[in-house]
C-alpha cells in the first residue's frame, strides 16, 4: 500500500481506498470513539448511526483488563490478539484508526499506540478524524459489516509501559521525563478532575503539554516543525526518554504520536496515569501550584 508505516493518513487517501473497495483483510478501519461521561456522548450509538464505510468499532473499555480497578487498563497479549482477530485483523493487515470527537483526535491515538505496543507497526491515524472525513464530504454509513475473523499474534513491548512503581522511583532518579497532557489548570490543581473523589494536581517533576495543543483548530495534527517547537517551549527534550501521562492513559498517547512524528519513537505511557497516581501516592507526591 506504500503507506503502511506512515503514522498519519489523510481522509483523501482513505476515501480512495474505500472507493476502490480495498477495505478487507489487508486494510482494516477502526472507529475507536470513546468519551468521558461529562462529554455526554455514546460512541457505540453514534457508530450505529454513522461511520466510515467498512469500519468496525473498537471499544477500549472492552479490550482491557476488566479485573483492574482502573479504567481501560491494558489487556494481556492474548486478550488483545483475540479482540483484534475478531475484528478481521491479522498480522499483515494495515490498520487505520480514527474517532469522531470534536477535537479531531481524542481516543484514537491510544489504539494506535496499543497496536504498536503489541508488535504491530502497520497502523495509521486518520489525520483530523471523522470530523475531517465529514468535512471533506466523504461517504458515511450506518450499515454494520462483520469482518471474517483473522489470526493475530501479539507480543508486548514492556519497555513502553510504566507502572506506579516506575514513576515513583523516577521522582528521584529522573531516568525519564513525565509529560502530563491534561489541561494546565488541572495540572496545577486549580480546576477539578472530571472524576468524583479525585483531586487535581500533578506528579512531582512532570511537565505539562495539554493534549488538544498537539492539533490545530481543524483537528489536524500539527506539522513536525510546530510539534518540535511545542516540545521545546514545554522544556521537554526529545533526545531523552519520555513517558506520557493523563487522566487514565488515553490522551497521553497524543504525546507518543507527536514524539514519533518528530523522529523520537518509543515514548512510554504510564498506563494508570493520574487516577492511579492520586489513589496510591502519598500526599507529598500530589503536587499543586495554587
Beta strands, then each sheet from edge to edge (+ up, - down):
strand 1: 8-9
strand 2: 27-31
strand 3: 56-57
strand 4: 94-98
strand 5: 123-126
strand 6: 161-162
strand 7: 177-180
strand 8: 207-208
strand 9: 242-245
strand 10: 268-270
sheet 1: 1+ 5+ 4+ 2+ 3+
sheet 2: 6+ 10+ 9+ 7+ 8+
end
